[in-house]
Amino acid sequence: MAPFDEFAIREGPGETEAVEAFFEGKPPRIVKFPWASAPDGYFVKA
């Protein structure tokens, strides 16, 4: 499991850019934490 706390936030695009670069522009489906107000979430590698 890999958590993300700033994915898809315009003001700080670094995490989004790093994930997209690592996964070659096709990031895995990210599951949003239901209690989070920001687009925080995680993915699980099967």
C-alpha positions in Angstrom: 0.0 0.0 0.0 1.2 3.5 -0.8 -0.5 6.5 0.8 -0.6 10.0 -0.9 -1.4 13.2 1.0 -1.0 15.8 -1.7 -2.0 14.0 -4.9 -3.9 16.1 -7.4 -3.5 19.4 -5.5 -2.8 22.2 -7.9 -0.8 24.4 -5.4 1.7 21.6 -4.9 1.9 19.5 -8.0 5.2 17.7 -7.1 3.6 14.5 -5.7 1.2 14.2 -8.7 4.0 14.7 -11.2 6.2 12.2 -9.4 3.5 9.5 -9.4 2.6 10.1 -13.0 6.3 9.9 -14.0 6.9 6.8 -12.0 3.9 5.0 -13.6 4.6 6.5 -17.0 1.5 8.7 -17.1 -0.9 5.8 -16.1 -1.1 5.9 -12.3 -3.1 3.2 -10.6 -6.6 3.7 -9.3 -6.2 5.8 -6.2 -8.8 5.2 -3.4 -9.8 8.3 -1.5 -9.8 8.3 2.3 -13.5 8.9 3.1 -12.6 11.1 6.1 -10.1 13.4 4.2 -11.1 16.8 2.9 -8.2 17.0 0.5 -7.8 14.5 -2.4 -5.8 12.2 -0.1 -5.8 8.5 -0.8 -3.8 5.3 -1.4 -3.4 2.5 -3.8 -2.6 -1.2 -3.3 -0.3 -3.1 -5.6 -1.7 -6.6 -6.1 
